[in-house]
């Protein structure tokens, strides 16, 4: 679902940016398409990141403040499950 939503956002952003630049002849067509590709990729990353942040907040809500990302857990010195710790 996230990929479908991200791809939809990217396609709509491309159409809007490229279409508006081409219709109003603000930029050369190639530059307009390049700008539209850059804008659509940026919008796709932002949409995907919003889903990640939302799921992170949901995990914290369900499992409490002890739930952290693995990288945060390692940096904070919290409990981790490694082969070394199990020995």
C-alpha positions as CSV (number, residue, x, y, z in Angstrom):
1,X,0.0,0.0,0.0
2,X,2.8,2.4,0.8
3,X,4.4,1.8,-2.6
4,X,1.1,2.4,-4.4
5,X,0.5,5.6,-2.5
6,X,4.1,6.8,-3.1
7,X,3.9,6.0,-6.8
8,X,0.6,7.9,-7.0
9,X,2.0,10.9,-5.3
10,X,5.0,10.8,-7.6
11,X,2.9,10.6,-10.7
12,X,0.6,13.3,-9.7
13,X,3.5,15.6,-8.8
14,X,5.2,15.0,-12.1
15,X,2.0,15.7,-14.1
16,X,1.3,18.9,-12.2
17,X,4.8,20.4,-12.3
18,X,5.5,19.4,-15.9
19,X,2.1,20.3,-17.1
20,X,2.1,23.7,-15.5
21,X,5.6,24.5,-16.9
22,X,4.8,23.3,-20.4
23,X,1.4,25.0,-20.5
24,X,2.6,28.4,-19.4
25,X,5.9,28.0,-21.3
26,X,7.9,29.1,-18.2
27,X,10.9,26.9,-19.0
28,X,12.2,24.8,-21.9
29,X,10.3,21.4,-22.1
30,X,13.4,19.4,-21.1
31,X,14.1,21.6,-18.1
32,X,10.4,21.4,-17.1
33,X,10.5,17.6,-17.3
34,X,13.8,17.5,-15.3
35,X,12.3,19.7,-12.6
36,X,9.2,17.6,-12.6
37,X,11.2,14.4,-12.1
38,X,13.1,16.0,-9.2
39,X,9.9,17.3,-7.6
40,X,8.2,13.9,-8.0
41,X,11.1,12.0,-6.4
42,X,11.2,14.4,-3.5
43,X,7.4,14.1,-3.0
44,X,7.7,10.3,-3.1
45,X,10.4,10.3,-0.4
46,X,8.4,12.6,1.7
47,X,5.3,10.5,1.4
48,X,7.2,7.3,2.2
49,X,8.9,9.0,5.2
50,X,5.5,10.1,6.5
51,X,4.3,6.5,6.5
52,X,7.5,5.4,8.4
53,X,7.0,8.1,11.0
54,X,3.4,7.2,11.4
55,X,4.1,3.5,12.0
56,X,6.9,4.4,14.4
57,X,4.4,6.5,16.5
58,X,1.9,3.7,16.3
59,X,4.5,1.2,17.7
60,X,5.3,3.5,20.5
61,X,1.7,4.0,21.3
62,X,1.0,0.2,21.3
63,X,4.2,-1.0,23.0
64,X,5.2,1.9,25.2
65,X,8.2,4.2,25.3
66,X,10.6,1.3,25.6
67,X,10.1,0.5,22.0
68,X,12.9,2.1,19.9
69,X,14.6,1.7,16.6
70,X,17.5,-0.6,16.6
71,X,20.0,2.1,15.8
72,X,18.7,4.3,18.7
73,X,18.9,1.3,21.1
74,X,22.5,0.6,20.3
75,X,23.5,4.3,20.6
76,X,21.7,4.7,23.9
77,X,23.3,1.6,25.5
78,X,19.9,-0.1,26.0
79,X,19.3,-3.8,26.0
80,X,20.0,-5.5,22.7
81,X,19.9,-9.1,21.6
82,X,23.2,-10.2,20.1
83,X,25.0,-13.4,20.0
84,X,27.6,-12.0,22.3
85,X,25.0,-11.1,24.9
86,X,23.4,-14.5,24.8
87,X,26.7,-16.3,25.6
